[in-house]
Amino acid sequence: MVGKNGGREPLLDLETDKPLPAVRIDGVDYPLRLNVAYPEMVAQRQRARKIIDLSNDERPELTEQEEAELGDLLAGSVGRMIDAPEDVLSKLTDLQRVAVTTTYYNEALEIMDPTGVNRGSSSRDSSDSTAEV
């Protein structure tokens, strides 16, 4: 829509009172990047599937190449999930990256299905939307 001044105006302006979910690292809150464009969402889902496949308990032990791939996937994914500087992200261990990834997808599911109807559970208490790593 073109405004009176000839500039483009948004068709929809949404606001929320709910604080942005965040991950706390070394006492600093870093917001989750939940407002991604659809192509990035698809790419994240593909990375998540690969992470799940590589970390599946049913699998035999990972090869060195698979371990390296899993570490690279986790490191690359976390940087797309939280708004934190590279020096903070680089200090995270793989286990902490898994925690961030889990928190990210739990929050994304909460946004897409706040009542839990499609997940077979009721909505969790989201009064504190900060996860500690």
Buried (B, 14 or more C-beta within 10 A) or exposed (E): EEEEEEEEEEEEEEEEEEEBBBBEBEEEBBBBBBEBEEEEEEBBEEBBEBBEEBBEEEEEEBEEEBEEBBBEBBBEBBBBBBBBEEEEBEEBEBEBBBBBBEBBBBBBBBEEEEEEEEEEEEEEEBEEBBBEB
